[in-house]
Amino acid sequence: MLELLKKFFEKKPKIEKIDLTKRFDLIGRVGQGTMSKVWRARDVMTGRVVALKVLDKEKTEKLERRFTGLKKPTEGEIALGLDHRNIVHTIETGWTLNREQFLVMEFVEGSGLSYYIDTQDDVMQTQRLNFSIELGDALEYFHGKNWIHRDVCPRNVIITPDHHVKLIDFGLVVPNQPEFKKPGNRTGTANYMAPELIKRKPTDERIDIYSYAVSCYEMWTKRLPWPKKDSIDAAVQHINSPPDPISDHAPGIDPEIAETIMKGLEREPEDRWHHVREMTNRFRAAAKRLDLAPVPPRS
């Protein structure tokens, strides 16, 4: 009882709220997710051009209610702890006057991976194996930090002008801990959801491996591993229908690369790769064997 009273009367730290209109010049909108808006902005304190992401208060609170009683970190707390060349860098987080969380991130010039998948231009044709490796590297680092992304898909990947991957968006991330992996928390993008997630079974980092494999499949084929349907039917296909062999839609694909991607799409988690690095190691071996040009160094 004494401990309960202590917690009740305990003075909570004051949260400083920021007027974004005074702190930033909003240059223009560059994106909008289901739970946030993103601007290209100039920080008036530093003059630096940044990406300013403001989370939708109501939608964020609705998501957080799924984890009532658990100590789930905020998106800002998660993002600040990430430091990898293939993950967007977060500079600062805070709260607006309306009690909305915001993130200040590096502004990444470039186009989404979805654009390159749709165009299948020379960049995609020559760099898709490198894109697959770098996305896998980002996920390996992410999993090493004991996080599960839960929304790996081309929409959440930016390709820089010098053809490097940047993984973005940590709104659905959960700690890789038992209480966060229990059945029932079905979140993500339907076309990339692993079967165990759809069936509301216990999950682990292998749901990210499945989503990663779907994204790699698209890089070689410009299509999903199943006939395209609306979100509900698409999710059901992952349970009831085996994925089309990737060689059916990419006849010239290297057999080892094809096998690597298809194993990542296995319906049962235990039949999938258990660690992302198992996939990236095979991709790297294929790049060496095929004598592909290395990724240009960063300037």
Salt bridges, closest charged atoms under 4 A:
GLU3 OE2 - LYS6 NZ 3.87
ASP43 OD2 - ARG23 NH2 2.90
GLU64 OE2 - LYS72 NZ 3.62
GLU75 OE2 - LYS53 NZ 2.63
GLU92 OE1 - ARG23 NH2 2.81
GLU106 OE2 - LYS166 NZ 3.15
GLU109 OE2 - ARG40 NH2 3.56
GLU134 OE2 - HIS164 ND1 2.73
ASP137 OD2 - ARG85 NH2 3.71
ASP137 OD2 - ARG284 NH2 2.60
ASP151 OD2 - ARG155 NH2 3.00
ASP169 OD1 - LYS53 NZ 3.42
GLU196 OE1 - ARG272 NH2 2.84
ASP204 OD2 - ARG206 NH2 2.67
ASP208 OD2 - HIS143 NE2 2.85
ASP244 OD2 - ARG223 NH2 3.06
ASP244 OD2 - HIS249 NE2 3.09
ASP254 OD1 - ARG289 NH1 2.96
GLU256 OE1 - ARG289 NH2 3.40
GLU259 OE1 - ARG282 NH2 3.41
